């Protein structure tokens, strides 16, 4: 599941800098994907581009946006169920040339049972 930001967002921006994939943007900000610029997904609140979100799989054992969010508004999107394997493959595609460690407790929330 890609993570999304709920309406409870207080627009603090803590999540944006923490995202290892650059998937989080301020409300109204355009984003780039596959060499093309796209319209903002939210006009006022921070948002997460699902095609860039890996739930931090391959990077961290917990989702950094959720861990840092003071409003607890970064949550998994039940409309976008994805497996650990799918998310890890996306991380590899987003970061070509990077060597990823094997998935473990430190690099996948799935290994933590969360």
C-alpha positions in Angstrom: 0.0 0.0 0.0 1.3 3.4 -0.7 1.0 5.8 2.2 -1.3 8.8 2.1 -1.8 11.9 4.2 -5.2 12.4 5.7 -7.1 15.7 6.2 -5.7 15.9 9.7 -2.4 17.2 8.2 -1.2 20.3 9.9 1.2 21.2 7.0 4.3 21.1 9.2 6.5 19.6 6.5 8.2 17.1 8.7 7.4 14.3 6.4 8.7 15.8 3.2 12.4 15.9 4.1 12.2 12.5 5.7 11.1 10.7 2.5 13.9 8.7 1.0 12.1 8.6 -2.4 11.2 12.3 -2.7 7.5 11.2 -2.8 6.1 13.9 -0.6 5.2 17.4 -1.8 3.6 20.5 -0.3 0.0 21.2 -1.3 -0.2 22.8 -4.7 3.3 21.8 -5.7 3.8 20.0 -9.0 5.8 16.8 -9.0 8.0 15.0 -11.5 7.7 11.4 -12.4 9.3 9.6 -15.3 10.7 12.8 -16.7 7.3 14.5 -16.8 5.8 17.2 -14.6 2.4 16.5 -13.1 -0.2 18.6 -11.4 -0.4 18.6 -7.6 -2.5 15.8 -6.1 -3.7 18.1 -3.3 -4.2 21.9 -3.5 -3.7 22.7 0.1 -2.2 19.8 2.1 1.0 17.8 1.8 0.6 14.7 -0.3 2.4 11.5 -1.3 2.8 10.4 -4.9 1.8 6.7 -4.8 4.0 5.8 -7.7 7.0 7.1 -5.7 6.1 5.7 -2.3 7.8 2.4 -1.2 6.6 2.6 2.4 10.3 3.0 3.1 10.9 -0.7 2.1 14.5 -1.1 1.2 15.4 2.0 3.3 14.0 1.8 6.8 12.2 -0.6 9.1 9.4 2.0 9.7 7.8 4.5 7.4 9.7 7.7 8.1 6.8 10.0 7.3 4.6 8.2 9.8 7.3 8.1 12.4 7.9 11.8 12.3 4.3 13.1 11.8 3.1 15.0 14.9 -0.5 14.6 13.7 -0.4 10.9 13.0 -1.9 11.5 9.5 0.5 9.4 7.4 -1.3 6.1 7.0 -1.3 3.1 4.6 -3.8 3.5 1.8 -6.2 0.5 1.9 -7.2 1.2 -1.7 -3.6 0.4 -2.9 -2.5 -2.9 -1.4 1.0 -3.8 -2.4 3.4 -6.5 -1.3 6.8 -6.1 0.2 8.2 -7.4 -3.1 6.4 -4.9 -5.1 7.5 -2.0 -2.9 11.1 -3.2 -2.9 11.1 -3.5 -6.7 9.8 0.1 -6.9 12.6 1.3 -4.6 15.1 -0.4 -7.0 13.5 1.4 -10.0 13.4 4.7 -8.3 17.1 4.4 -7.3 18.9 2.8 -10.3 22.5 1.9 -9.6 22.0 1.8 -5.8 22.9 -1.4 -4.1 20.2 -2.4 -1.6 20.8 -4.6 1.4 18.7 -7.7 1.8 15.4 -7.0 3.4 15.5 -7.3 7.2 14.1 -5.7 10.3 16.1 -2.5 9.5 14.9 -2.2 5.9 11.3 -3.3 5.8 8.3 -2.8 8.1 7.0 -6.1 6.8 9.8 -7.8 8.8 8.6 -6.0 11.9 5.1 -7.4 11.6 3.7 -3.8 11.1 
